[in-house]
């Protein structure tokens, strides 16, 4: 039983080490894609908040109040 558990653990470790390059590549691609999508959305949200406030600028408290409404 103990030999079987060691064999399984070694197999899992081997598979993790073998696929680390693909895992890292997928991580970098999805992080980059998320950044490319989320930052413009954040900018659009900020512009929308400013436009809906009717003021030329918003203080930090105004932004929080708008976001929590």
DSSP file (Angstrom, degrees, kcal/mol; ACC not computed):
  #  RESIDUE AA STRUCTURE BP1 BP2  ACC     N-H-->O    O-->H-N    N-H-->O    O-->H-N    TCO  KAPPA ALPHA  PHI   PSI    X-CA   Y-CA   Z-CA
    1    1 A X     >        0   0    0      0, 0.0     4,-1.9     0, 0.0     5,-0.2   0.000 360.0 360.0 360.0 -43.7    0.0    0.0    0.0
    2    2 A X  H  >  +     0   0    0      1,-0.2     4,-2.2     2,-0.2     5,-0.2   0.890 360.0  52.4 -66.4 -38.7    2.8    2.4    0.9
    3    3 A X  H  > S+     0   0    0      1,-0.2     4,-2.3     2,-0.2    -1,-0.2   0.879 108.3  51.8 -63.4 -38.3    4.7    1.6   -2.3
    4    4 A X  H  > S+     0   0    0      2,-0.2     4,-2.4     1,-0.2    -1,-0.2   0.902 109.1  49.3 -66.4 -41.5    1.5    2.4   -4.3
    5    5 A X  H  X S+     0   0    0     -4,-1.9     4,-2.5     2,-0.2    -2,-0.2   0.895 111.9  49.0 -64.5 -40.3    1.1    5.8   -2.6
    6    6 A X  H  X S+     0   0    0     -4,-2.2     4,-2.5     2,-0.2    -2,-0.2   0.899 110.7  50.8 -65.1 -40.6    4.7    6.6   -3.3
    7    7 A X  H  X S+     0   0    0     -4,-2.3     4,-2.1     2,-0.2    -2,-0.2   0.906 111.3  47.4 -63.6 -42.5    4.3    5.6   -6.9
    8    8 A X  H  X S+     0   0    0     -4,-2.4     4,-2.5     2,-0.2    -2,-0.2   0.926 112.1  50.0 -65.1 -44.1    1.2    7.8   -7.3
    9    9 A X  H  X S+     0   0    0     -4,-2.5     4,-2.5     1,-0.2    -2,-0.2   0.907 111.4  48.7 -61.7 -42.6    2.9   10.7   -5.7
   10   10 A X  H  X S+     0   0    0     -4,-2.5     4,-2.4     2,-0.2    -1,-0.2   0.891 111.1  50.7 -64.3 -39.2    6.0   10.4   -8.0
   11   11 A X  H  X S+     0   0    0     -4,-2.1     4,-2.2     2,-0.2    -2,-0.2   0.910 111.1  47.7 -64.9 -43.1    3.7   10.1  -11.0
   12   12 A X  H  X S+     0   0    0     -4,-2.5     4,-2.4     2,-0.2    -2,-0.2   0.931 112.5  48.9 -63.7 -46.0    1.8   13.3  -10.0
   13   13 A X  H  X S+     0   0    0     -4,-2.5     4,-2.5     1,-0.2     5,-0.2   0.908 110.5  51.3 -60.8 -42.9    5.0   15.2   -9.4
   14   14 A X  H  X S+     0   0    0     -4,-2.4     4,-2.0     1,-0.2    -1,-0.2   0.917 110.6  48.4 -60.5 -44.7    6.4   14.1  -12.7
   15   15 A X  H  X S+     0   0    0     -4,-2.2     4,-1.8     2,-0.2    -2,-0.2   0.887 111.2  50.4 -65.1 -39.4    3.2   15.3  -14.5
   16   16 A X  H  < S+     0   0    0     -4,-2.4     4,-0.5     1,-0.2    -2,-0.2   0.938 112.3  46.3 -63.4 -46.9    3.4   18.6  -12.7
   17   17 A X  H >< S+     0   0    0     -4,-2.5     3,-0.5     1,-0.2     4,-0.3   0.844 112.0  52.2 -65.6 -32.7    7.0   19.2  -13.7
   18   18 A X  H 3< S+     0   0    0     -4,-2.0     3,-0.3     1,-0.2     4,-0.2   0.843 115.0  40.1 -71.3 -33.7    6.3   18.1  -17.3
   19   19 A X  T 3X S+     0   0    0     -4,-1.8     4,-2.3     1,-0.2    -1,-0.2   0.306  82.9 101.7-101.1   9.8    3.4   20.5  -17.7
   20   20 A X  H <> S+     0   0    0     -3,-0.5     4,-2.5    -4,-0.5     5,-0.2   0.849  80.5  53.1 -66.0 -33.4    4.8   23.6  -15.9
   21   21 A X  H  > S+     0   0    0     -3,-0.3     4,-2.4    -4,-0.3    -1,-0.2   0.929 111.9  44.7 -67.2 -43.8    5.8   25.4  -19.1
   22   22 A X  H  > S+     0   0    0     -4,-0.2     4,-2.5     2,-0.2    -2,-0.2   0.893 114.0  50.7 -65.7 -38.9    2.3   25.0  -20.6
   23   23 A X  H  X S+     0   0    0     -4,-2.3     4,-2.2     2,-0.2    -2,-0.2   0.921 111.7  46.9 -64.9 -44.1    0.7   26.1  -17.3
   24   24 A X  H  X S+     0   0    0     -4,-2.5     4,-2.5     2,-0.2    -2,-0.2   0.904 111.8  51.0 -64.4 -41.6    2.9   29.2  -17.1
   25   25 A X  H  X S+     0   0    0     -4,-2.4     4,-2.5     2,-0.2    -2,-0.2   0.923 110.9  48.1 -61.5 -45.1    2.2   30.1  -20.7
   26   26 A X  H  X S+     0   0    0     -4,-2.5     4,-2.6     1,-0.2     5,-0.3   0.897 110.9  52.2 -62.8 -39.8   -1.5   29.8  -20.1
   27   27 A X  H  X S+     0   0    0     -4,-2.2     4,-2.3     2,-0.2     5,-0.2   0.934 111.1  46.0 -61.0 -47.2   -1.2   31.9  -17.0
   28   28 A X  H  X S+     0   0    0     -4,-2.5     4,-2.4     2,-0.2    -2,-0.2   0.910 113.8  48.9 -64.3 -42.9    0.6   34.6  -18.8
   29   29 A X  H  X S+     0   0    0     -4,-2.5     4,-2.6     1,-0.2    -2,-0.2   0.941 114.8  43.3 -63.9 -48.1   -1.8   34.6  -21.7
   30   30 A X  H  X S+     0   0    0     -4,-2.6     4,-2.3     2,-0.2    -1,-0.2   0.852 113.5  51.6 -69.8 -33.6   -4.9   34.8  -19.5
   31   31 A X  H  X S+     0   0    0     -4,-2.3     4,-2.1    -5,-0.3    -1,-0.2   0.923 112.6  46.5 -65.7 -43.7   -3.4   37.4  -17.3
   32   32 A X  H  X S+     0   0    0     -4,-2.4     4,-2.5    -5,-0.2    -2,-0.2   0.917 112.9  48.9 -63.5 -44.0   -2.6   39.5  -20.3
   33   33 A X  H  X S+     0   0    0     -4,-2.6     4,-1.8     1,-0.2     5,-0.2   0.904 111.2  50.3 -64.1 -40.8   -6.0   39.1  -21.8
   34   34 A X  H  X S+     0   0    0     -4,-2.3     4,-3.2     2,-0.2     5,-0.3   0.896 111.2  48.7 -63.1 -39.9   -7.7   40.0  -18.5
   35   35 A X  H  X S+     0   0    0     -4,-2.1     4,-1.9     1,-0.2     5,-0.3   0.917 109.7  51.6 -65.5 -43.7   -5.6   43.1  -18.2
   36   36 A X  H  < S+     0   0    0     -4,-2.5     4,-0.5     1,-0.2    -1,-0.2   0.838 119.4  36.7 -63.2 -33.3   -6.4   44.1  -21.8
   37   37 A X  H  X S+     0   0    0     -4,-1.8     4,-1.3    -5,-0.2    -2,-0.2   0.898 118.2  46.3 -85.7 -44.4  -10.1   43.7  -21.1
   38   38 A X  H  X S+     0   0    0     -4,-3.2     4,-2.3    -5,-0.2     5,-0.2   0.860 104.6  57.1 -75.3 -36.9  -10.5   44.9  -17.5
   39   39 A X  H  X S+     0   0    0     -4,-1.9     4,-2.1    -5,-0.3    -1,-0.2   0.931 108.8  45.9 -64.1 -45.1   -8.4   48.2  -17.6
   40   40 A X  H  > S+     0   0    0     -4,-0.5     4,-2.5    -5,-0.3    -1,-0.2   0.896 111.9  52.9 -63.1 -36.5  -10.5   49.7  -20.4
   41   41 A X  H  X S+     0   0    0     -4,-1.3     4,-2.4     1,-0.2    -2,-0.2   0.896 107.8  51.1 -63.6 -38.4  -13.7   48.7  -18.6
   42   42 A X  H  X S+     0   0    0     -4,-2.3     4,-2.1     2,-0.2    -1,-0.2   0.900 110.2  49.4 -63.8 -41.0  -12.4   50.4  -15.5
   43   43 A X  H  X S+     0   0    0     -4,-2.1     4,-2.2     2,-0.2    -2,-0.2   0.903 110.6  49.7 -64.2 -41.5  -11.7   53.5  -17.4
   44   44 A X  H  X S+     0   0    0     -4,-2.5     4,-2.4     1,-0.2    -2,-0.2   0.900 109.8  51.4 -64.1 -40.3  -15.2   53.4  -19.0
   45   45 A X  H  X S+     0   0    0     -4,-2.4     4,-2.5     2,-0.2    -2,-0.2   0.907 109.5  50.1 -62.0 -42.1  -16.8   53.0  -15.5
   46   46 A X  H  X S+     0   0    0     -4,-2.1     4,-2.1     2,-0.2    -2,-0.2   0.908 111.5  48.0 -64.3 -41.6  -14.8   56.0  -14.2
   47   47 A X  H  X S+     0   0    0     -4,-2.2     4,-2.6     2,-0.2    -2,-0.2   0.900 111.5  50.7 -65.2 -39.9  -16.0   58.1  -17.1
   48   48 A X  H  X S+     0   0    0     -4,-2.4     4,-2.7     2,-0.2    -2,-0.2   0.915 109.4  50.6 -63.1 -43.4  -19.6   57.0  -16.6
   49   49 A X  H  X S+     0   0    0     -4,-2.5     4,-1.3     1,-0.2    -2,-0.2   0.910 112.4  46.9 -61.3 -42.1  -19.4   57.8  -12.9
   50   50 A X  H  X>S+     0   0    0     -4,-2.1     4,-0.9     2,-0.2     5,-0.7   0.918 113.4  47.8 -66.7 -43.1  -18.1   61.3  -13.7
   51   51 A X  H ><5S+     0   0    0     -4,-2.6     3,-0.5     1,-0.2    -2,-0.2   0.906 112.4  48.7 -65.2 -41.7  -20.7   61.9  -16.4
   52   52 A X  H 3<5S+     0   0    0     -4,-2.7    -1,-0.2     1,-0.2    -2,-0.2   0.734 104.3  60.9 -72.6 -21.2  -23.6   60.7  -14.2
   53   53 A X  H 3<5S-     0   0    0     -4,-1.3    -1,-0.2    -5,-0.2    -2,-0.2   0.786  95.2-140.0 -75.4 -26.2  -22.4   62.9  -11.3
   54   54 A X  T <<5 +     0   0    0     -4,-0.9     2,-0.3    -3,-0.5    -3,-0.1   0.608  64.5 114.0  76.4  10.5  -22.8   66.1  -13.3
   55   55 A X  S   <S-     0   0    0     -5,-0.7    -1,-0.3     1,-0.1    -2,-0.2  -0.812  74.2-126.6-112.5 153.9  -19.6   67.5  -11.8
   56   56 A X  S    S+     0   0    0     -2,-0.3     2,-0.3     1,-0.1    -1,-0.1   0.746  94.4   9.9 -71.4 -21.0  -16.4   68.3  -13.6
   57   57 A X        -     0   0    0     -7,-0.1     2,-0.4    -4,-0.0    -1,-0.1  -0.983  69.6-139.2-152.6 157.3  -14.4   66.1  -11.1
   58   58 A X        -     0   0    0     -2,-0.3     2,-0.1    -3,-0.1    -8,-0.1  -0.955  12.8-136.3-122.6 140.5  -15.1   63.7   -8.3
   59   59 A X     >  -     0   0    0     -2,-0.4     4,-1.9     1,-0.1     3,-0.2  -0.436  36.5-101.5 -81.9 166.6  -13.4   63.3   -5.0
   60   60 A X  H  > S+     0   0    0      1,-0.2     4,-2.2     2,-0.2     5,-0.2   0.893 124.0  52.7 -56.7 -41.9  -12.6   59.8   -3.7
   61   61 A X  H  > S+     0   0    0      1,-0.2     4,-2.6     2,-0.2    -1,-0.2   0.869 106.7  53.0 -64.4 -36.5  -15.6   59.8   -1.4
   62   62 A X  H  > S+     0   0    0     -3,-0.2     4,-2.5     2,-0.2    -1,-0.2   0.889 108.4  50.4 -65.8 -38.5  -17.9   60.7   -4.3
   63   63 A X  H  X S+     0   0    0     -4,-1.9     4,-2.5     2,-0.2    -2,-0.2   0.925 112.3  46.4 -64.9 -44.8  -16.5   57.7   -6.3
   64   64 A X  H  X S+     0   0    0     -4,-2.2     4,-2.1     2,-0.2    -2,-0.2   0.924 112.6  50.4 -64.2 -44.0  -17.1   55.4   -3.4
   65   65 A X  H  X S+     0   0    0     -4,-2.6     4,-0.9     1,-0.2    -2,-0.2   0.917 112.3  47.4 -60.6 -43.5  -20.6   56.8   -2.8
   66   66 A X  H >< S+     0   0    0     -4,-2.5     3,-0.6     1,-0.2    -1,-0.2   0.915 112.2  49.4 -64.3 -42.7  -21.5   56.3   -6.5
   67   67 A X  H 3< S+     0   0    0     -4,-2.5    -1,-0.2     1,-0.2    -2,-0.2   0.833 112.5  47.6 -66.7 -32.4  -20.1   52.8   -6.6
   68   68 A X  H 3<        0   0    0     -4,-2.1    -1,-0.2     1,-0.2    -2,-0.2   0.582 360.0 360.0 -88.1  -9.6  -22.1   51.8   -3.5
   69   69 A X    <<        0   0    0     -4,-0.9    -1,-0.2    -3,-0.6    -2,-0.1   0.492 360.0 360.0 -72.2 360.0  -25.4   53.2   -4.6
